[in-house]
């Protein structure tokens, strides 16, 4: 049996982070969590996690959250009936560089479960430290592009997305020169089958009612617009060095086949399991080994039907738009992602309608002159341009 791996979890209070902690608690012989990081808005939950796991270090991105976290530690300890000698406080890091500092901690695996391109600096910090990076924060790879790829040694970057861990496993079925195409599956989100006109009055509450997965607000909204699938196409292109034109998207409402790889002889290898992110998380933490009994398998004794449909690019143009950004390369994918993040926030604050999310991203991308990625400052500048331009366009549409 393998020795437990020392793991740092970034974004521990979010969906990926909390499920990773479930895996760690269930399999302490395989996963030992030594550090946690979060934004700092939920100090109580972060303190409980840290005490449960006995971690050495906790990081919060908001400097002012350090005091809240300290108070939360004492409150949690008191609730547990601890006396002053029964527990020791972990080291607390706070501020905009705290999460990246924690990501550089010596350990076996860093799980980056942060949402958004703010995960780029921690991604680079973990790769720079030579640590295996379990990457759920696809935005950092998409925004960082060549920067992240250059920093990653072979095998150092392990995907956590259910689609990409599926492809990673399917690719074991052949050599790189035998791969014809990748097939990324999509549930279709809550508006599968609707026309563009039928989505004109979609509300934030409806957009968050995903039929299969339970995720955070941004990624759930991205799944409704299919921006998330566009990001996954770019991610697959960067992870596996497969041309964008050789990556297809197919709608599979049951979310049991998580993605497929087609080989040159006509064979297709698919990865199937019930929709449960703990499998993908556990595999990324233990790659290339598997942790047993992470989640239930498919029940092959029960009759079932799997459906596959072509993507409706007219109703959901986000994937085609992502391909355009990916073909342009450089900082264009960062612009696509940053503009979308700005638009999603505006949608949830009722400043933009649902269709306006992707429409605005398209206008921002069409106006972007382009740029190369030579350092993180290039990504930051491109993202700031995209956010400002998106706000300007949304402002003009509201007047």
ChimeraX attribute file (.defattr): number of C-alpha atoms within 10 A of each C-alpha:
attribute: neighborCount
match mode: 1-to-1
recipient: residues
	/A:1	5
	/A:2	9
	/A:3	10
	/A:4	16
	/A:5	19
	/A:6	17
	/A:7	28
	/A:8	31
	/A:9	28
	/A:10	32
	/A:11	27
	/A:12	27
	/A:13	25
	/A:14	18
	/A:15	16
	/A:16	27
	/A:17	23
	/A:18	18
	/A:19	19
	/A:20	26
	/A:21	23
	/A:22	14
	/A:23	21
	/A:24	21
	/A:25	16
	/A:26	13
	/A:27	17
	/A:28	14
	/A:29	14
	/A:30	20
	/A:31	24
	/A:32	22
	/A:33	25
	/A:34	21
	/A:35	26
	/A:36	31
	/A:37	30
	/A:38	24
	/A:39	23
	/A:40	23
	/A:41	16
	/A:42	16
	/A:43	22
	/A:44	18
	/A:45	17
	/A:46	25
	/A:47	25
	/A:48	16
	/A:49	18
	/A:50	22
	/A:51	18
	/A:52	11
	/A:53	18
	/A:54	17
	/A:55	20
	/A:56	17
	/A:57	19
	/A:58	29
	/A:59	32
	/A:60	29
	/A:61	20
	/A:62	18
	/A:63	17
	/A:64	13
	/A:65	19
	/A:66	20
	/A:67	13
	/A:68	16
	/A:69	24
	/A:70	17
	/A:71	15
	/A:72	19
	/A:73	23
	/A:74	16
	/A:75	15
	/A:76	17
	/A:77	20
	/A:78	12
	/A:79	9
	/A:80	10
	/A:81	10
	/A:82	12
	/A:83	9
	/A:84	10
	/A:85	6
	/A:86	8
	/A:87	12
	/A:88	13
	/A:89	17
	/A:90	19
	/A:91	11
	/A:92	18
	/A:93	20
	/A:94	22
	/A:95	16
	/A:96	15
	/A:97	16
	/A:98	20
	/A:99	29
	/A:100	21
	/A:101	16
	/A:102	25
	/A:103	32
	/A:104	20
	/A:105	19
	/A:106	16
	/A:107	20
	/A:108	18
	/A:109	27
	/A:110	31
	/A:111	30
	/A:112	29
	/A:113	27
	/A:114	30
	/A:115	21
	/A:116	17
	/A:117	23
	/A:118	15
	/A:119	25
	/A:120	25
	/A:121	19
	/A:122	24
	/A:123	31
	/A:124	25
	/A:125	21
	/A:126	30
	/A:127	23
	/A:128	15
	/A:129	14
	/A:130	18
	/A:131	22
	/A:132	24
	/A:133	29
	/A:134	30
	/A:135	24
	/A:136	27
	/A:137	25
	/A:138	26
	/A:139	26
	/A:140	28
	/A:141	27
	/A:142	32
	/A:143	34
	/A:144	29
	/A:145	25
	/A:146	19
	/A:147	20
	/A:148	23
	/A:149	16
	/A:150	11
	/A:151	18
	/A:152	20
	/A:153	14
	/A:154	7
	/A:155	10
	/A:156	16
	/A:157	22
	/A:158	23
	/A:159	29
	/A:160	29
	/A:161	22
	/A:162	25
	/A:163	24
	/A:164	25
	/A:165	21
	/A:166	24
	/A:167	24
	/A:168	21
	/A:169	17
	/A:170	19
	/A:171	21
	/A:172	11
	/A:173	16
	/A:174	14
	/A:175	9
	/A:176	13
	/A:177	8
	/A:178	13
	/A:179	20
	/A:180	18
	/A:181	19
	/A:182	29
	/A:183	22
	/A:184	25
	/A:185	25
	/A:186	25
	/A:187	26
	/A:188	26
	/A:189	24
	/A:190	20
	/A:191	23
	/A:192	18
	/A:193	13
	/A:194	12
	/A:195	13
	/A:196	14
	/A:197	9
	/A:198	11
	/A:199	15
	/A:200	12
	/A:201	11
	/A:202	13
	/A:203	14
	/A:204	17
	/A:205	9
	/A:206	13
	/A:207	20
	/A:208	21
	/A:209	16
	/A:210	18
	/A:211	15
	/A:212	15
	/A:213	15
	/A:214	14
	/A:215	15
	/A:216	13
	/A:217	16
	/A:218	18
	/A:219	19
	/A:220	21
	/A:221	29
	/A:222	23
	/A:223	24
	/A:224	24
	/A:225	28
	/A:226	26
	/A:227	27
	/A:228	22
	/A:229	23
	/A:230	25
	/A:231	27
	/A:232	23
	/A:233	30
	/A:234	28
	/A:235	24
	/A:236	24
	/A:237	20
	/A:238	19
	/A:239	18
	/A:240	14
	/A:241	10
	/A:242	17
	/A:243	17
	/A:244	20
	/A:245	12
	/A:246	14
	/A:247	18
	/A:248	16
	/A:249	19
	/A:250	18
	/A:251	19
	/A:252	22
	/A:253	20
	/A:254	19
	/A:255	24
	/A:256	19
	/A:257	24
	/A:258	25
	/A:259	27
	/A:260	25
	/A:261	25
	/A:262	21
	/A:263	20
	/A:264	12
	/A:265	9
	/A:266	8
	/A:267	12
	/A:268	17
	/A:269	20
	/A:270	18
	/A:271	18
	/A:272	15
	/A:273	17
	/A:274	16
	/A:275	20
	/A:276	19
	/A:277	19
	/A:278	20
	/A:279	25
	/A:280	22
	/A:281	28
	/A:282	26
	/A:283	21
	/A:284	26
	/A:285	30
	/A:286	20
	/A:287	16
	/A:288	11
	/A:289	11
	/A:290	14
	/A:291	18
	/A:292	10
	/A:293	10
	/A:294	19
	/A:295	15
	/A:296	11
	/A:297	13
	/A:298	12
	/A:299	10
	/A:300	7
	/A:301	6
	/A:302	6
	/A:303	6
	/A:304	8
	/A:305	5
	/A:306	10
	/A:307	12
	/A:308	14
	/A:309	15
	/A:310	10
	/A:311	21
	/A:312	17
	/A:313	12
	/A:314	10
	/A:315	19
	/A:316	22
	/A:317	19
	/A:318	25
	/A:319	24
	/A:320	15
	/A:321	23
	/A:322	27
	/A:323	20
	/A:324	20
	/A:325	25
	/A:326	26
	/A:327	15
	/A:328	13
	/A:329	20
	/A:330	24
	/A:331	28
	/A:332	30
	/A:333	31
	/A:334	31
	/A:335	29
	/A:336	31
	/A:337	28
	/A:338	28
	/A:339	28
	/A:340	25
	/A:341	23
	/A:342	20
	/A:343	26
	/A:344	26
	/A:345	16
	/A:346	19
	/A:347	19
	/A:348	18
	/A:349	11
	/A:350	12
	/A:351	16
	/A:352	19
	/A:353	20
	/A:354	24
	/A:355	18
	/A:356	18
	/A:357	26
	/A:358	23
	/A:359	15
	/A:360	22
	/A:361	28
	/A:362	21
	/A:363	14
	/A:364	24
	/A:365	24
	/A:366	14
	/A:367	10
	/A:368	16
	/A:369	9
	/A:370	16
	/A:371	15
	/A:372	14
	/A:373	19
	/A:374	13
	/A:375	12
	/A:376	15
	/A:377	10
	/A:378	18
	/A:379	28
	/A:380	20
	/A:381	15
	/A:382	25
	/A:383	23
	/A:384	16
	/A:385	16
	/A:386	27
	/A:387	23
	/A:388	15
	/A:389	21
	/A:390	27
	/A:391	17
	/A:392	12
	/A:393	15
	/A:394	20
	/A:395	12
	/A:396	9
	/A:397	12
	/A:398	8
	/A:399	5
